[in-house]
């Protein structure tokens, strides 16, 4: 696997595999403003890796503190 930089673009499939979350949940996070909207390239949607990582850390950190 290639190394991802902060400015790399990732797709929904990557985010679903990495986070364990489903498509519907991720899009609800966008709807509620917690995850940035994707950049559109034709029909493809891509997210900046740093934006995804920031969301992931903000989402999972409170869960880890609670357990």
N, C-alpha and C positions, 0 to 999 in steps of 0.2 A: 504494500500500500504506500502511496506517496505521502510525503509529509505535508500537512496543511498549514498554510500561513494564515495570519489574521485576515488578509484580504482575499483569500481563496473563496470560491463560490461552491456551495453545497446544495444538493437537491433534497426534495422531501424524503426520498427513499433513504438517503444517508441519515437524515435527522430521525426518521422512524427507527432505523436499526440502532443508531447510537443511543437514543434516549429510551427506547422501549415503548414510546407513546404512539398512538394511532393517528391517522390522517385527520379524523374528525376532531380529536383533542387539540392537535397542533393548530388547525384552522380556527378553533374556538379561542385559542390563546391570541391569535392575530386579531380576531374580532374584538376581543376585550382589551387590546392595546398592550398586551404583555410581551408579545413576540412581534418584531417588525414585519411588515408586509414584504413579500418577495419582490425581487427584480424580475421583470418579464422579458424573456428573449424568445419572441415568437410565441409558441405554445408552452415553452419551458419556464418554470418558476425556479429561481435560485436565490439563496440567502447568503449574505456575507458570513463567513465562518465565525468571525469575532462576535457578530450580533447573536448568532445561534448559541455560541459558548456563554455569552453574558446571560441570555435567557435561561440556559440550562443550569448555570450556577445559581441564579436567583431563585429558580424553581426548586431545585433539589436541596439547597442549603437549609432552608427551614424544615424540610422533611427529615434530614439527618439529625438536626438538633432536637427534634421532638422524640426521636427514638432512643 
